[in-house]
Amino acid sequence: MSRSCELRILCFGASITAGFHHFGFQHHPYAARLKARLQSALPSHTVTIDVDGLSGDLVIGGEYFSRLKPHFNTSTPGKYDWLVFQGGGNDLRLEEEPVAIFGEMEKLWQLGLQGGAKVVALTVTDTDDQRLSTKERYNQLNRTIMNHQQENFFVADVSSRIPYAEMPKEMRKNIWDDGLHFKPAGDSNHANLKRSAITPLGEIIFYSYRVPGSTISVHMAIEDTHPIHRSAMGRTILSTKQSLQQRLETSGNNWLDSKDDPYEVDDKRSGLCMIGMKSLPAGGDDRTRLTYQCVFDVLQALWDVLYFKRRSYEAAFEIHNGTNRVGTGKVVVGNVPIALQRPGGG
């Protein structure tokens, strides 16, 4: 096979790159999932991914430079096409200054660029340490990384796409292992984000939105490999909001009638968009039920996030009323009732 049909990648970093989880007794590098996704997307290529992740390593005063330099020996230029680089988290936890960490990162990126590779720099992943002082330092470093511009240099913002605090607790339990490292499911999402920097394929985007003037918040997982006709989505949302507004004005706000739970609507004109949502199993607790006003507010969230911000893709979401989780829903292509779709189907 010609060299042009090969894709050689080095994933380089610390414990996140190594796939550290279960107290370090197990390792599940995101590189395995990344390779599978890239190979599927580029069937005519041979994809090779090497992993160099050292748990606990530091950008400042650690072994990052001594580990990375041999991979890009000037005597063997072109060994890798891409360097996927992540670092700085351990330094931040030791209270190193973001500007100093970034300065060392630039030197490390330059090793890859001089060795003939394109560089994908990853932002520092979020953690369960949500103290304001910690968040400010993480944000400062991540902003500096994202603002850096250089030929053959790219950024994948994994921090904002896998947020710790904004993610529903049920979803968080499946993603994070210990508040710092990921479970294998989290590593898979991590891989999606890196793949999108290397190929034009998409990713799952986690997005939380509080409806202005309401107690309703909607936590979405948006799949941007499954686009929805934007006009069909807009028509579906607007026409349903109009009918709900009339109902609220004439009958007031009530729990969803049994015939309306699940509440499902589609675009009658084209059949290209279906929106559905349903209450959680009540178990005698009305706090886990949807109201008509809640459905109206969720539609407003879908309009603001998916339509207005031009994220017209299929999505699954959870609905929260204050601190109570009250329902789930989907936005999908087509007009087949969501309750009749195959499990996990979009």
Beta strands, then each sheet from edge to edge (+ up, - down):
strand 1: 6-13
strand 2: 20-21
strand 3: 26-27
strand 4: 46-53
strand 5: 82-85
strand 6: 118-122
strand 7: 153-156
strand 8: 204-210
strand 9: 216-227
strand 10: 263-266
strand 11: 274-279
strand 12: 313-321
strand 13: 324-332
sheet 1: 4+ 1+ 5+ 6+ 7+
sheet 2: 2+ 3-
sheet 3: 8+ 9- 12+ 13- 11+ 10-
end
